[in-house]
Amino acid sequence: YAFAVGTLMRRANQPIPRAAGSGADRGGRLGTAPLRRYIDGLAQRQALSVLCGYGTPLTKEECIEASKIAARASDNIANLRSSKQSPMVQNEYGNQRSQVSALYKLARHLASTGGIQNRQRVKAVSTGHNNEVVILGAGATARCKGVKGTLKSGEKLLVRVDKIDPEVGVLNVSLV
């Protein structure tokens, strides 16, 4: 199905939103699954508008923007999933390997960003449980201090890294 739609869209010389990944000259795979993902729905909408005359086709820029939005959403979901997985292996301090790995990744990022003021503030998203947040891009989790009440699930925040020690598995953050 994806091959047929891709071929017809190329013949019509029309763009189509693509999911992140390899394929189509490294532009990403053509998402045509039966509406499992947002990008699949957009690809089907574009195919119907171009091939069958239903609605207005998306421009190339709109297809590129839709692909970027879908990739960011997929990355955010992957960050949440990786932070919630429970590998059986723990270090000597009782911390899970995925959390320790995420803390090392965050520590490297903070070290590479330079000045003290810039490197202490990072973007995070709330998990909706006990004021826990996931640091975007790293997948490390921590309870956010300085919160009055509780954080809603999916709430985007800017947090300050107060302390990070990947070897011990410590990450302390507070609301900016």
Residue pairs with C-beta under 8 A, 6 or more apart in sequence:
1 32
2 29
2 30
2 31
2 32
5 16
5 30
5 32
5 43
5 47
6 16
6 24
6 30
8 47
8 51
9 15
9 16
9 46
9 47
9 50
9 51
12 50
12 51
14 46
14 50
14 57
15 46
15 58
15 59
15 60
15 63
15 64
16 30
16 43
16 46
16 47
16 63
17 31
17 39
17 42
17 43
17 46
17 58
17 63
17 66
17 67
17 70
18 24
18 27
18 28
18 29
18 30
18 31
18 39
18 43
18 63
18 67
19 28
19 29
19 30
19 31
19 37
19 39
19 40
19 67
19 70
19 71
19 74
20 28
20 67
20 70
20 71
20 74
21 28
21 29
22 28
22 29
23 29
23 30
24 30
28 67
30 43
31 37
31 39
31 40
31 42
31 43
31 70
32 40
32 43
32 44
32 47
33 40
34 40
35 41
35 44
37 70
38 69
38 70
38 73
39 66
39 67
39 70
42 58
42 63
42 66
42 70
45 55
45 58
46 57
46 58
46 63
48 54
48 55
49 55
49 56
49 57
49 58
50 57
58 66
76 125
76 136
78 139
79 125
79 134
79 136
79 137
79 138
79 139
80 125
80 127
80 134
80 139
82 98
82 102
82 139
83 98
83 99
83 102
83 127
83 134
83 139
83 140
83 141
84 127
84 141
85 98
86 96
87 96
87 97
87 98
89 96
89 97
90 96
90 97
91 97
91 100
91 169
93 168
93 169
94 169
95 168
95 169
98 139
99 140
99 141
99 169
100 166
100 169
102 135
102 138
102 139
102 140
102 141
103 138
103 140
103 164
103 165
103 166
103 169
103 170
103 171
104 166
105 137
105 138
105 139
105 140
106 122
106 135
106 137
106 138
106 140
106 161
106 164
106 166
106 171
107 164
107 166
109 122
109 137
109 138
110 119
110 120
110 122
110 161
110 164
111 119
113 119
119 161
120 160
120 161
120 162
121 158
121 159
121 160
121 161
121 176
122 135
122 136
122 137
122 138
122 158
122 159
122 161
122 173
123 135
123 136
123 137
123 156
123 157
123 158
123 159
124 133
124 134
124 135
124 136
124 144
124 156
124 157
124 158
124 159
124 173
125 133
125 134
125 136
125 154
125 155
125 156
125 157
126 132
126 133
126 144
126 151
126 152
126 153
126 154
126 155
126 157
127 133
127 134
127 141
127 153
128 151
128 152
128 153
128 154
129 153
130 143
130 150
131 143
131 144
131 147
131 150
131 151
132 141
132 142
132 143
132 144
133 141
133 142
133 143
133 144
133 151
133 157
133 159
133 173
134 140
134 141
135 141
135 142
135 159
135 171
135 173
140 171
141 171
142 171
142 172
142 173
143 173
144 151
144 157
144 159
144 173
144 174
144 175
145 162
145 172
145 173
145 174
145 175
146 174
146 175
147 175
151 157
157 175
157 176
158 175
158 176
159 173
159 174
159 175
159 176
160 173
160 174
160 175
160 176
161 171
161 172
161 173
162 172
162 173
162 174
163 170
163 171
163 172
164 170
164 171
164 172
165 171
